Amino acid sequence: MIKHFISLEWKAFFRSASFAANLVIKILMGLAALYFIGIFILAGVAIFFIVKEETHMDPLAAVNKFLIYYWVFDLVIRYFFQKMPVTNIKPLLNLPIKRSTIVHFSLGKTMISFFNILHAFFFIPFTIVLLAHGYGFQAFLWSLGVMGMIYFNNFINILINNKNIVFYPLLLIVVGLGAAQYYQYFDVTNYTQPFFHGMYTTFYLFLIPLLLAAITYYFSFDYFKRI
């Protein structure tokens, strides 16, 4: 069934009345994607040495300190730019295919979107550098936890997309926390950093983001299955 869906997507692209324009757009998007992938790979390798030499901090601890803001920034970018799967689902609902299968396929497409894969080109090189500098197998567990956070964002974005009543209060809280940290009234990273670093120092905390990603996948699936 998945092969059938992929075939339909392929035919829809090549049989489109605006095939030439779509092809040009895809090529330009591909070049832009390669540019950002290169930047993320370079940043993933370089940040370890920059932090260690310039600040003399533990690179992993430094990344964990600001990981909360990375996570929030990713969510904001997704909210405004990531395409939702709704428009892809509706044309298929008239076909003799189970609704649940269609929803799983559409959600699966978001999982392999550029918004998710791009982060791997930062965190995988960074993790490899960590492993090369003696951080041990737990650096891999930390990396899994971080990618769990990315996919948690993916499904959170699906649930809150076009729901300004949810998104903007959340954004206001985050901006307020950022301002409070900048003016040294309150530092939220004092509370988030121990958790993120715990994904490295323990053998279980990395499972929490993975579990949250699974839970939000379920709620996203349930939402689209009912519409």
N, C-alpha and C positions, 0 to 999 in steps of 0.2 A: 504493500500500500504506500509506503514511503517513497519507493521508486516511482510509483504512479504520480504522486504529488510533484516530485522533482521533474518528471517528464512534462507535466502540465505547466509548471513554472517556466521551463525551458521553451516550450512551444509558445507560451504567451509572450515571451520576450522577443522571439524571432519573428512571430507573426503579427506583431504590433504595427499599426499604421505609422507610428513614429519610430520605427526600428533604427533608422540612421541616426536620428537625434539621440535616442536612448543609448546607442552604442558609443557615440562621442562622449556623452555624459559619463558612461561607465568607465571609459578609458581615462578621462580626466580625474574621476574619483579614484581610480586605481593608482594613478600617479601620485595623487595627494596622499593616499593611504600608504604608499611606499615611503614617501617623505616623512610622515609622522612615525611610521614603524622604525625608520632609521634613527630618528631623534630619540625615541623611547629606548631603543637598544643602547644607544650611546649614553643616555642618561642613566640607565640601569647599571651599566658598568662603571661609569665615571663617578657616580654619587658616592660610592664607597670610599674612593681615594680622596675625593674633594673634602668630604666631611672629616675623614681621619687626619688629613694633612693640615686643613685650614682651621678646624675647630678643636682637634684632638679629642673629639667625642667618639664613643662607640657608634659606628655607622648604623647598626641595626637599631640601637636605642634612639638615635636621632630621627630615623625614618618613622619609628613607632610613635614618637612624640607628635609628629604632624600628620600621622595617618588619618586621623579623624577629619581633618580639613580636606585631605585628598579624597576621602570617601564622600564628603558632602559636595565638593566641587564636581565630582563625577555625577552625582545624582542631579545636580542643577543642570549640567550640560545635557544629560539624558532627557530631562523634562522638556527642554526646549527643542531638542533636535532628533531624538530617537523616534523612529517610526513605530507606531503601534500596530499589532497584528489584526485589528478589527476588520479593516477593509479587505484583508486577504481571506478572512473567514467567510464573510457573507456570501460571495459568489459560489462557494462550495456547499452551502447548506441545502441547496436544492438537489444535489446529487445523492445517489443511494449509498452514502458513506456515513458511518457512525459519527455523530457530532463530537464525541470524545476524541476520536482519531484526528479529526480536523483541528481541534483545539490543541492537542498534543503536538501536531506538526507545526502549527503556527507559533506556539510558544518555543518549540525547538529551534525555529528559525531565528528567534530573537537571541537565543543562547549562543549562536555562532555568528552574531552580528559583529561589525567592526567595533562597536562600543564596548564589547566584552573582550574580544581577541586582542585589541590594542594594548590593554593593560598587561597581558602576558608578556609582551615584548619589553616591558620594563621590569616586571618582578622576576621573571625567569632568569635573565642575565644577572640581576642583583643577587638572586639566590645562588646562582653558580659561583659568583665571586665570594659570597659568604662561605660556601662549601670549600672553595679553594683556600680560604684563609682560616680554616679550622673551626668553623662554627658547628660542624657536625650535622647529623641526620635531621635534627630538630629544625634546622633552617628550612628543610623541605616541608615539614609539617606547618611551619609558619606561613610558607608560601601558599599552601593549600587553604589555610584559614583566610588569607588575604583574598584569594580568588573566590572563596565563598562569600566574602563581603561584596565583591564586584557583582556576583550573580544575585545576591540579595538586593542590591541596588536595581538590577535589571527588572526583577519582579515587583519590587516596591514601586518603581516608576510606572509599570503597567497598571498597578492598582490606583495610584494617585493621579495619573495623567488626566488632564482636563478637569481635575477637581481642585480648583483654586483654593477652596475652603480648607483643604488639607495642606497644599504645598506652600502657600505664602506664609501662613503662621509658622510653619517649620523653617522656612527661609529666614524669617524675622528672628526666630530664636537663635539660629546659627550665626547670623550677622551680629546679634547682640552679644553672643559668647565671644566671637572674634574681636569685637570692639573692647569687651571687658578684659580680654587677655592683652590686647595691645596697650591699653591704658593701665594695666597691672592691677585691676580690681579683682579679677577672678580668672584663674587659669584652668580651663576645662581639661587640658592635656594632662594635668596632674592626676586625673581620674581615668582618662581613656588610655594613656600610655601603659599603665600597669597591665591592663587587659591585653592590649596588643602585644606587649612583650611577653605576657603569659602564654601566648600562642607558641612562643619559642621555648620558654623555660619549662613548660609542662607538656604532658602527653595527651591532654584532653581538651584544653581551651580552644584549640583550633577547630574542634568539632562544632562549636557553637555557631559560627558563621555558616558552616555547611548546613546545619540543622535549620537555621533561619532561612537560608536560600530554599531548602526543600519545603518549608512551611509556606513561604510566600508563593512558591510555584503552585502548591496545592490550591491556595486561595485564588490565584490568577486563573488557574484551570477551572475552578468552580465558578468564578465570575463569568468567564466567557462561555462556559457550557450552558449557563442559564439565560444569556441574552439572546 
